[in-house]
Amino acid sequence: MEQSAVQELLARLMALESDVRYQAPASDGEAEFRHQPGHIPVLLSAPHGAVHRREGRLKEEDEYTAAMARLVAKRTGAHALYVRRRSPTDPNWYRDVPYKQRLREVIEQGAVRFVLDLHAAAPSRAFGIALGTMVGESCPHHRQAIIRTLEQGGFRREGQGIDRLDVDETFTALGRAGQETITRYVWEGLHVPAAQLEFHPCLRVAERRADATSSVPFHGDPMHIARAIRVLVDLVQLTASS
Ligand SMILES: [Zn+2]
């Protein structure tokens, strides 16, 4: 990818992320999350786009996952659902939350046949992307092709650092006791195959914003961000056609 195209991609991500306020709760008349309609049967979900609350504690936003979902959706025709204001709950933990209700409506109305749920991993993680499929349960017929697509995109199980692909080890999407992940809800509750993807900050943060929970200035690696977007586009096309 040419330098100018990469710069354009980063600018696009920043523009799409600007719909999100990490720390601010939705005020009157504002939507806490938003559906960006698509026309193919795949949905990209970003349930931690802003700060959220789990078991009484505030958890930091998954920076740029909303922008990634929106950009890849625009490029492929997929649906995107993303959180854009601080949430009093955690859709990747609790059952029967408004985000999951909206997710169900979008899946039913759009006849969605696959959900990719996007998350942020901490900078200390020794992988670029972690794929969680409930150890194969949440997308039995797609899992091998998803792994192959990620590996063709430059993220390999035997890779090093942010080029490494973690498969159902660090983040399985099974969840802990009492947790209902988005992936589990979509597969077990709606009988639609789903997979969770966790991205290292180097693969998603175009430029850390002033309202981010972390005050340490940071930006990811432009070429890796471009690769992450490209592989997500490939995954949408794969799951739309299979
Ligand atoms: Zn998350």
Residues whose N, C-alpha, C, O or C-beta is under 5 A from the ligand:
A	BS01	ZN	H48 D62 L118 H119 A120
